[in-house]
Every structure is written in structure tokens, then in C-alpha cells.
Amino acid sequence: MNQVPLPRRAAAEFFGTGLLVAVVVGSGIAAERLSSDHGLRLLENSTATALGLAVLIVLLGPVSGAHFNPVITIADSLLRRDAAATERPAAAAAYIVAQLLGGVGGALLANAMFEVPAAIAVHDRATAGTLLGEIVATAGLTLLIIGMIRAEQSVVAIACAVGAYIGAAYWFTSSTAFANPAVTLGRVFTDTFAGIAPLSGLLFFVAQLIGGAVGMLLTVALFPADTAQCSPSAVQPSPAVTHEEMS
């Protein structure tokens, strides 16, 4: 069984989350500059995000499990049952710190690439409807990822499914499916199309944690047996990628 050292896994989470936020923010800036129609901007932003996320999962899944999301890290840590359980708290903490720092770094990188002045976002997004949308989006994402892990799906299958889900959730949720505290924090640091004001971001955090809890309950109900022996998690890379394949 291959064990990737925790510092390398945390670095992959930092790098992956940062690139994900750079994709979200950068494509939002480009869409805002290239298109005047709001719906077209959202289409451009959602397409780039869905594709970029899928690519990052395929690339970094074998290293860290490609969580890029504190909610997924928490869910994975709580629901996994394996011999490496003693490492989970330290691994989860390292992952979450890396994800949050990566999210901020990714937003600043996108600002720099498009020569946008660094600024805190002023776009208020929090309403009763959008907070419900975040609960729904995050619950669905948590169920999808942890459920597929328990069903022993490959990294490629998970990447395609997660990218498709996020691309769809941009449109079927009122919040445009942030569904990720690290991405939300990063988007606070860009006053552009993808930005979110700090208070709205805080309320989104709360909704995302609630959604994550709902998603975990649904996972336990629908996938009661954790049969995966070595799946994308805070402690192991995916079973689909063996040591020989990674060498």
C-alpha cells in the first residue's frame, strides 16, 4: 500500500485549491470582460470551473485525494474507518489549513494575472434562498464524493462526476454552488464577478457546514458500509492508482 507523506499531500491540497480558485475567479473576470450578458458570463464561468475541477482531481487525486474543500476533508475524516484512523486528525488539520491558504492565494493570483487591484469583495450574496442553495449544493457534493468513494469508484469517475455536478449546480442552485469554504474565503479577496462580501461569505460558511452534515447523514443512510480499502481521503491516495502506476 503506497503512503504519500503528509507534507506532500498538504502541498497538493494547497496547489490544487489555489488553482481551483484561480480558475473560478480568472474565468469570472474574463467572462465579465468578454460578455455583457449575465447569463452568458455565468455559462462561461461554470464551464471553465467544471472542466478545471475535473482536471485537477485527475491530476492530484493520486497524491492527496484531491479534496480541495474543508467540508469534504471533515466528512472523509469522520466517516472513514481504517487502520490509519490515528493519523486522521493531523491530516485533516493540515489539509484544511492548506486549502484555506490555497484559496486566498488562488484569488490573489487571478487578480494579478488580469491586473485587477487587490480588494475585498463588496458583492452581498446571502439571502434566505441563497443560503438554502448552499446547503443543497454542499449536501449533494458531499454525498456524491463520499458515496462514490464508498462505492469504490476510480479517481477518473469521481473527477467526471464532480465536475459535472458543479457545472450543473451553478445553474440549479440559487447561490451558484460555492459549496466550499476554501473557495468562498478566496472569493472574498477579489472584488470581481466571482467575489463575495465577507459577511455573506461567513453566512455561506455556516450553510456549507450544515450542508456537509446533511450530506454525511445521507451518505450513511445510502452507503452504510465503507468498503473502500484505500480511496481518495485525507490519509491515502486512490485505490485506482497503485505504486507502480505512480512511479
N, C-alpha and C positions, 0 to 999 in steps of 0.2 A: 504494500500500500504506500503510495507516494505521499509524503508530507512536505508541503511547501512551507518554509519558515514564515512565522508571523510577520516580521518586518516587511518581507517581500509581498505578502498578501495585503497588508495595510497600504503599502505603496501602490499596489494595483487598484485598491479602492479609492485612494486619493486621485490617482491619474484618471481612472475611469469616470468617477463622479465629476471631476473637473471638466473632462471632455464632454460629458453629457450636458452639463450646464452651458458650456461654450456653444454646443450645438443648438440648444434651446434659445439662448439669448442671441447668438450670432444670426441664426436663421430668422429670428424675430426682427432684428434690426434690418437685415437685408430685405425681408418682406415689406417692412414699413417703408423703406426707401424705393422699392421697385413697384409697389402696387398701392393704388388708392382705395380699393375696395376692402373693407374689413374682413369679409368672408374669404376673399382670395388670400389675404395675409394669413389668416388662420390656417387655411389649407396648406400654404407653403411652409408655415411653421410646424404644423403637425406632421407633414410628410417627412421633413428633414429630421424631426425628433424621433419618429418611429424607426426610420432607417438607421439613423446614427446609434440609437439604443441597441438595436439588434446586432449591429456590427461590434459594438463594444462588449456585449455579452459573449459573443462568439470568441472574440479576441482574449478577453480576460477571465472568462469563466473557468478555464483550466487552472488559473493561478489562484484566484480568490473566491470563486463562486459568483463574482460579478453582481453583488448586491446593489451597490451604488445608492443605498436607501436605508436609513436607520430603522425604519419600520420593518423592513424585510430582515435586517440583521437581528432585531429583537425577536421577531416571530420565529426565525430559524433557531435562535439560541434557546428559546423556551420550548419549542416543540421537538427538537432533535433529541433522540435517545440513543446514545452510542458510548463507546469506551472512552472517547475523548471529552466527556462531559466536564471534567475538571478544568479544561482549557477554555471552555466557552465564555465565562465572564470576561476574562482578559482579552480574548479575541474580539468579542463583541464591542468592548470599550474601545479597543484600538481601531476597529472598523468605523465606529460611529464618529470618533474624532477625525479620522482621515476623510470620511465622507463630508462632514461639515466644512472642514478646511478646503477640501477639493471643490465644493460647491461655490464658496466665495471666490476661490482662485479662478474658477472657470468663468464666472461672470466678469471679473476684472480683465481676464484675457480677452473675452469677446468685446468688451468696451474698448480695449487697446487696439484690437485688430481693426475695428471700424472707426477709430479715432473719436470715440464718444467720451466726453468728460466723465470722470468718476463721480457718481452722485447716488444718494439714497432715493429709491423709488417713491413716488407720491401717488401711485395708482391704487386707490382703495378698491378691493375686490370682495371683501367679506360682507355677505348678506346671509339671511337665513337659507336662501336657496343655494348659494354657492358653497356654504359650509356643509349642507346636506350632500351636495355634489361631491365634495372632497371625501366625505365618509363613504359614499358609494364607490367612488373611484379607488380609494385605498383598500377598502374591503375586497373588492374584486381583484385588485392586483395581488394582494396577499394570498387570497385563495388560489389564484392562478399559479403563482410561483411555488408556494409550499405544496399545493396539491400535485403539481407536476413533478416536484422532487419526490414526493411520497409514491407517485406512480412510476418512478424510476425513468423518467423521460431524459433524453440526451440534452446536452447544452444547446445544440443547434435547434432542437424542437422548442426548448424553452425560449431561446432568443427570438425565434419567429413568432411565437405566441405572445410574448411580452411586447414586442414591437407592434404587432397588430392590435393588441389590446389598448396600448397607449394611444396609437393613432386613432382608434375608434373613440376612445374615451375623451379625447379632445373635443369631440363633437356631441356625444350623447350625455355628457355631464355639464351642468351649468357653470362649473368652475374651470373648465378646460383641463381638468385632471392633472393638477400638480402632483398629488399622491405621493409626495416625497419631501420630508423635512429638509434634507440637504439641498435639494433643488430649490425649495421655497426660500431658504436662507440665502442662497446665491442670488436669487432673483430680486431680493431686497436691495442688492448693491448695483442695480442698473436701472436708471430712470428711462427705460425704453419700452417698446411694445410688450416685452415679456416681464416687465417689472411688477413688483407688488409692494405696497407700503408696509412698513414694519408692523403696525398694529394688525393689519389684515393677515400678514404673514404669521404672527403669533396665533391668531384665531385659526388659521389654516393648520398650524402645528397640532392644535388640540383636536381638530376634526380628523386629521390624519391618524393620530394615536387611537382615537375611537374607532375609526375605520379599520385600523390594523387589528384591534381587539375583536371586532366583528368578524374579520377575515379569518382570524385564528380559530374562533368558535366554529365557523363554517367548515374550516379545514378538518378539525377534529371530528365533526359530525359526518362529513362526506368521505374523508380519507382517514379512518380511525387507526389504521396500522401503518407505522412508519417502517416500511420495508426496505427503503434505500439504505445501503450499507456505506456508501461513500458518495454523497451527492453534493451539489453546489451549496456550500454552507460556510459559516464563519470559521470552521475548523478544517475543512477538506476541500480540494477541488473536485470536479465532477467525476462520477464513475465512468463516463463515456470517454475520458481521456486517461490512458494508462501512462505509466512512467516511460515506457518505450516510445509511445507516440509523442510524448512531450520532449524527448531527448533529440 
